[in-house]
Amino acid sequence: MKLAVLVISLGVVIVAAASFVLWLAWNNRASDRVITAIIATVIAFIGLPVAVLVLSVAPPVTTVFPAAFIYEAQSKIFPDLSWSITNRRFLPSLLAPRELQQRHPELLNSDDDEFGIQLYHHLLQKSLIDSPFLTSGRRTQRLHFELPTGRWTSFSPGLDPTESSRMLSREEIERLLRGNKFADVWEGLLSKGIVLPAGTRIDVTVPSARVAEGKILLRNKFCTVSIETQNHFWERSLGTYRFLAGISLEDSHKLATATYTVRVTANFNRWRAGHPDMPKYRGWANDLAESLREHFDVQGIWQRTKDDFILRKQLGITEQDGI
């Protein structure tokens, strides 16, 4: 109520001031100095919003990468592959199908999803929501190191820790994911919920036979982040991984690889481009996109897996030797 009164009062003052300036200009229209002053004022008045909307606006962030799942074509379960092949992948995604098999076996091999393409599209969407960046809290500064002893990742506070944040519980996430086959599967997906910046709304479109594209939409007064997923291709093969796994071509054809395209897009509010908190939200959106790429980009996973495999071969390290 107080805000409404303040806005109305300010509007009345602005209208009164503008009316006075117009009256003054009309009555002094023969004076070059008055006309020049009025033109300069109008240019300044117009120039401010132009500077805010055009010059200060942050460019959108767009990140596109492929994500892929390997599974047994018959059972739709992740195969028993060597540690050197699986250790670079997002571990909870590997465990969830077995939990689904126990809880909802009818969803694992449904008649309308013979090849498991939609099944693993659902798993991808659930895994993106339950990614470490979103479950670690309202953070923007991410550190990641590849060390001889293993990988090390940490998240340090980025947004003001004194500000309130919004936490979505498992129950709220399950409601958002209604229709997703993994909505209530949490084995391996160990988070108690996800934490978002204050005022952030989340909407989810679950992929289905009618809607081929999945979408996660995060919106607040500073930015809108869209995470879209689409089926890219499916093949009954382990691909080049079979050489690393040491299995035959025949056994490779018993496995399936489902690949999806993930597109993360962040757009920033033009009207708040110069707000002192905007850099924090830009950092949050950038680190969210980078964290998702780190965990799910199959190109990066494949490159690091190859490097690990070659190094272990050169050093004569076997699976039994561990790290």
Steps between C-alpha positions, in 0.01 A plus 500: 500500500778741596686416179190572291454839670869579442479409129183707452653798683816475292292483182307812598824688569650394163186603310489833681869563431462407133197728467690788658798446265268499196324815621834668563631398158191626321514834672872537424504343155675801349809441719770283339653422839172366638442282193860368518461415870172320436650297213796400719260392775292290258815335360620416851153369594492273194868408520480347848260214412685448169827462691336255742320293235767495231843572640481332842309183415690174554520269199307172532685184600452196275661162559426193286640152554408131451415269789491123461406186692623145443271215603409139429259503206292217643477588871548881471744479795849649505748223407778370720789686340848563634574785742722676246198546272241597761693716747467819292122478480243649738474206741138551619380463140652153490325381817150640445379245236553209742296680763226562242508128417423422863240772558324523163606208276209574265656838412837353412372298204180671392342407166507858374877532550651187346856633474513693828548837329231678702602315817853640490374841387305506827812394690702778337244761607489369857881490516530860375267620775690297759843615378760598762481871418127529575512272805805674650303814570489856368858521383680647204874449552604153397848348527597178321842334503629184331763361740713182504295384798165564329258776406415778743207739465372760744243779500557821694231760579437743218166666566465690825464230770286736707230495231222246522494209257239258382538129570287247317446178692486155344122511517488830308741365237288187458193716436691707244615179328156339490506272196877443519571131563776585747302765690498306830824305449772628731736204539834641392339842462573587860405866526237617745389758248634787293576855608430797273555876531221681681195566284592240239214303347550163336279337237559162340373353173544122506578341160229266374368341184317827425771738622839380378696779668561523874539838666604638839430873538650707785376859527568789736505879471859500372513215251321211330689173456361234266636143492361318196559135410430317175555149373791504253554140394491140622717209397542140606872514564757595757695680228873549551454437871498129418875511433559654842267245659660211312172349378410347164294664228223248569487593868515869408179459302324378815545850640331824401618862500238776522632849428320826575565868434505731803463875440544743791396859426510793745344839421543797730250771593575815296338725759737379772817487289681747726368364830782431751374141544493422126864372487414243766210365296709498182757298690230264629363439149848457347612255767175304474558452126866410552422253781239322288748476213767366735279217624303406189689602184583164341771661284694605808429170675627306197817710476584463870417128493739450205773696676454292816505176301817592309678613816410180686622292205827691482559459873387138501218566747226236504143518632612307809758768583229763556587868455 
